[in-house]
Amino acid sequence: MKRVFWAMVGVGIGAAVGIAAVRWAGRTKRKLSPPSLARGAGERGSAFADRLRGAIDAGREAMVEREAELRAELKLDQ
């Protein structure tokens, strides 16, 4: 009886591991498919462009502020 019990436990664990492996492989396959990779690259590129645009705008604002400070210090009127 012990052998039958442990054999069934082994079969159950094997089935559970097999099902988990098949599900993991399916998720990985979908995640690494060409359309999914292209969509991810597009999103990352768009996010990078947004951050770059923000940095450039912040730099321009700082440049204008600094120029105003320098003009005030040097008493240059335009």
Steps between C-alpha positions, in 0.01 A plus 500: 500500500788737577645450155171578328458814714849632422464406135180709482673788685781484244256496209312795650815703552621413151170609348502827697856577395423409140194727489697785659781456247259503205330817631837669561615410149178640350536830689864526397412425139237777496734743676782438252290498184596758234185715541545511876868592468419770245227645723738506798775666296254761376384577852857528629597723206200723561578525872862588422391770255267647763778508761741654250245766403447581869873528562547732202211720615641516853842592360352778289311641799815493713692670218245782477504548879879505515519747212258730684715474815818581309337793322378634837850458654672671210226759465445425136163603369367377176 
